[in-house]
Amino acid sequence: MSTIREQIESLIIWWNTEFPLDRAYRKKYNIAFNSVEHQNANQIDVLFEQMENNFIAELELNYNKKENDKIVSESKINEVEQNLFDKMKF
């Protein structure tokens, strides 16, 4: 026979396995477990929000990478142009 503590720990493990984003969502919005706000939370909305955040972060990362590549490319072009200019004899 298991103790109340062991049963609660089993519930915690089950819940966080079944709903892996729930805890982070509650922590982000300061929502207590099983509160009215928590009961009204829709796990599909929780998943959507997480997917949206990941997607936007990936877009921003790709945009920043392209901008950095562009800056490097422009810098390289300027360097090559300067080298060509320096080699020209007038």
C-alpha atoms as a printed R data frame, in Angstrom:
   type eleno elety resid chain resno       x      y       z
1  ATOM     1    CA   MET     A     1   0.000  0.000   0.000
2  ATOM     2    CA   SER     A     2   1.394  3.389  -0.987
3  ATOM     3    CA   THR     A     3   1.383  6.516   1.120
4  ATOM     4    CA   ILE     A     4  -0.464  9.711   0.233
5  ATOM     5    CA   ARG     A     5   2.885 11.295  -0.597
6  ATOM     6    CA   GLU     A     6   3.739  8.484  -3.032
7  ATOM     7    CA   GLN     A     7   0.312  8.794  -4.666
8  ATOM     8    CA   ILE     A     8   0.745 12.553  -5.096
9  ATOM     9    CA   GLU     A     9   4.230 12.055  -6.515
10 ATOM    10    CA   SER     A    10   2.819  9.482  -8.956
11 ATOM    11    CA   LEU     A    11   0.132 11.976  -9.957
12 ATOM    12    CA   ILE     A    12   2.754 14.682 -10.501
13 ATOM    13    CA   ILE     A    13   4.807 12.353 -12.694
14 ATOM    14    CA   TRP     A    14   1.735 11.233 -14.640
15 ATOM    15    CA   TRP     A    15   0.456 14.784 -15.122
16 ATOM    16    CA   ASN     A    16   3.781 16.154 -16.335
17 ATOM    17    CA   THR     A    17   4.242 13.187 -18.654
18 ATOM    18    CA   GLU     A    18   0.730 13.523 -20.055
19 ATOM    19    CA   PHE     A    19   0.875 17.344 -20.329
20 ATOM    20    CA   PRO     A    20   4.561 18.271 -20.694
21 ATOM    21    CA   LEU     A    21   3.953 21.979 -21.431
22 ATOM    22    CA   ASP     A    22   1.437 22.573 -18.654
23 ATOM    23    CA   ARG     A    23   3.906 23.297 -15.866
24 ATOM    24    CA   ALA     A    24   5.877 25.823 -17.920
25 ATOM    25    CA   TYR     A    25   2.619 27.502 -18.965
26 ATOM    26    CA   ARG     A    26   1.391 27.729 -15.352
27 ATOM    27    CA   LYS     A    27   4.751 29.044 -14.229
28 ATOM    28    CA   LYS     A    28   4.851 31.658 -17.013
29 ATOM    29    CA   TYR     A    29   1.388 32.989 -16.142
30 ATOM    30    CA   ASN     A    30   1.620 32.337 -12.397
31 ATOM    31    CA   ILE     A    31  -1.348 29.947 -12.416
32 ATOM    32    CA   ALA     A    32  -1.770 27.534  -9.513
33 ATOM    33    CA   PHE     A    33  -2.321 23.860 -10.260
34 ATOM    34    CA   ASN     A    34  -6.036 22.963 -10.409
35 ATOM    35    CA   SER     A    35  -7.118 26.581  -9.874
36 ATOM    36    CA   VAL     A    36 -10.104 27.887 -11.832
37 ATOM    37    CA   GLU     A    37  -7.678 29.507 -14.287
38 ATOM    38    CA   HIS     A    38  -5.852 26.209 -14.669
39 ATOM    39    CA   GLN     A    39  -9.076 24.277 -15.169
40 ATOM    40    CA   ASN     A    40 -10.098 26.766 -17.861
41 ATOM    41    CA   ALA     A    41  -6.756 26.467 -19.643
42 ATOM    42    CA   ASN     A    42  -6.989 24.552 -22.888
43 ATOM    43    CA   GLN     A    43  -4.053 22.239 -23.543
44 ATOM    44    CA   ILE     A    44  -4.390 22.816 -27.292
45 ATOM    45    CA   ASP     A    45  -3.940 26.555 -26.682
46 ATOM    46    CA   VAL     A    46  -0.939 25.799 -24.474
47 ATOM    47    CA   LEU     A    47   0.575 23.671 -27.254
48 ATOM    48    CA   PHE     A    48  -0.254 26.293 -29.897
49 ATOM    49    CA   GLU     A    49   1.417 29.037 -27.862
50 ATOM    50    CA   GLN     A    50   4.567 26.962 -27.408
51 ATOM    51    CA   MET     A    51   4.696 26.024 -31.086
52 ATOM    52    CA   GLU     A    52   4.136 29.654 -32.065
53 ATOM    53    CA   ASN     A    53   6.924 30.828 -29.744
54 ATOM    54    CA   ASN     A    54   9.310 28.213 -31.142
55 ATOM    55    CA   PHE     A    55   8.373 29.056 -34.728
56 ATOM    56    CA   ILE     A    56   8.806 32.817 -34.239
57 ATOM    57    CA   ALA     A    57  12.130 32.278 -32.462
58 ATOM    58    CA   GLU     A    58  13.308 30.141 -35.402
59 ATOM    59    CA   LEU     A    59  12.211 32.816 -37.891
60 ATOM    60    CA   GLU     A    60  14.041 35.486 -35.893
61 ATOM    61    CA   LEU     A    61  17.143 33.319 -35.706
62 ATOM    62    CA   ASN     A    62  17.084 32.713 -39.462
63 ATOM    63    CA   TYR     A    63  16.460 36.402 -40.156
64 ATOM    64    CA   ASN     A    64  19.327 37.440 -37.895
65 ATOM    65    CA   LYS     A    65  21.596 34.872 -39.515
66 ATOM    66    CA   LYS     A    66  20.723 36.175 -42.985
67 ATOM    67    CA   GLU     A    67  21.300 39.749 -41.836
68 ATOM    68    CA   ASN     A    68  24.667 38.760 -40.333
69 ATOM    69    CA   ASP     A    69  25.595 36.899 -43.524
70 ATOM    70    CA   LYS     A    70  24.571 39.975 -45.518
71 ATOM    71    CA   ILE     A    71  26.729 42.212 -43.322
72 ATOM    72    CA   VAL     A    72  29.658 39.808 -43.701
73 ATOM    73    CA   SER     A    73  29.104 39.672 -47.461
74 ATOM    74    CA   GLU     A    74  28.957 43.470 -47.734
75 ATOM    75    CA   SER     A    75  32.048 43.721 -45.581
76 ATOM    76    CA   LYS     A    76  33.843 41.171 -47.767
77 ATOM    77    CA   ILE     A    77  32.790 43.043 -50.933
78 ATOM    78    CA   ASN     A    78  34.096 46.300 -49.482
79 ATOM    79    CA   GLU     A    79  37.351 44.588 -48.563
80 ATOM    80    CA   VAL     A    80  37.793 43.137 -52.053
81 ATOM    81    CA   GLU     A    81  36.931 46.456 -53.672
82 ATOM    82    CA   GLN     A    82  39.417 48.252 -51.436
83 ATOM    83    CA   ASN     A    83  42.113 45.683 -52.240
84 ATOM    84    CA   LEU     A    84  41.463 46.098 -55.974
85 ATOM    85    CA   PHE     A    85  41.525 49.849 -55.631
86 ATOM    86    CA   ASP     A    86  44.783 49.710 -53.664
87 ATOM    87    CA   LYS     A    87  46.402 47.572 -56.380
88 ATOM    88    CA   MET     A    88  45.487 49.962 -59.171
89 ATOM    89    CA   LYS     A    89  48.264 52.185 -60.420
90 ATOM    90    CA   PHE     A    90  47.384 55.688 -61.443
